[in-house]
Amino acid sequence: MQLLTITGAIDGTNDTFTISPVSTDIKLFHNGILQDPNLSYSLEILQLNLSSIPQKGDNLLAFGN
């Protein structure tokens, strides 16, 4: 797996991010915790669910194939 680039404001309100390169199999980590794609985000546009919106100062990492 390679580290993906996540683009989008981490400000407590933004829930939509882009990832590059595009991958259909990603592992998303929010503050070091692996997120469940069924509960935390939608892969189509990497839209985070309301309960998973990162706050200012949070860290998002994504890995994919």
C-alpha positions as CSV (number, residue, x, y, z in Angstrom):
1,M,0.0,0.0,0.0
2,Q,1.1,3.5,-0.7
3,L,0.4,6.7,1.2
4,L,-2.3,8.7,-0.6
5,T,-2.6,12.5,-0.7
6,I,-5.7,13.9,1.0
7,T,-6.9,17.3,-0.1
8,G,-9.5,19.3,1.8
9,A,-9.9,21.7,4.7
10,I,-9.7,20.1,8.1
11,D,-11.8,22.6,9.9
12,G,-14.6,20.9,11.8
13,T,-17.2,21.5,9.1
14,N,-15.8,20.1,5.8
15,D,-16.8,16.5,5.2
16,T,-15.6,16.1,1.6
17,F,-12.0,15.3,0.6
18,T,-10.2,14.1,-2.5
19,I,-7.5,11.5,-2.5
20,S,-4.8,11.1,-5.0
21,P,-4.0,8.8,-6.7
22,V,-7.6,7.5,-6.8
23,S,-7.8,4.0,-5.2
24,T,-10.7,1.7,-4.8
25,D,-9.1,0.0,-1.7
26,I,-8.1,2.5,0.9
27,K,-7.4,2.4,4.6
28,L,-8.3,5.7,6.2
29,F,-6.8,6.7,9.6
30,H,-8.2,9.6,11.7
31,N,-5.9,10.6,14.4
32,G,-4.2,7.2,14.1
33,I,-7.4,5.2,14.4
34,L,-8.3,3.0,11.4
35,Q,-11.8,4.0,10.2
36,D,-14.6,1.6,9.2
37,P,-15.7,2.4,5.7
38,N,-19.2,1.2,6.6
39,L,-19.5,3.6,9.5
40,S,-17.1,6.5,8.9
41,Y,-16.9,7.4,5.2
42,S,-18.1,6.8,1.7
43,L,-15.4,5.9,-0.8
44,E,-17.1,7.4,-3.9
45,I,-15.8,10.9,-3.0
46,L,-14.3,10.2,0.4
47,Q,-17.2,11.9,2.1
48,L,-16.9,11.5,5.9
49,N,-20.0,10.9,8.0
50,L,-21.1,13.6,10.3
51,S,-19.7,11.8,13.4
52,S,-16.3,11.5,11.7
53,I,-15.7,15.0,10.4
54,P,-12.2,15.9,11.4
55,Q,-11.7,18.9,13.7
56,K,-9.1,21.6,13.3
57,G,-5.7,20.1,14.1
58,D,-6.8,16.5,13.4
59,N,-4.7,14.2,11.3
60,L,-6.0,12.2,8.3
61,L,-3.9,9.6,6.5
62,A,-5.0,7.3,3.7
63,F,-3.3,4.3,2.2
64,G,-4.3,2.5,-1.0
65,N,-3.3,0.2,-3.7
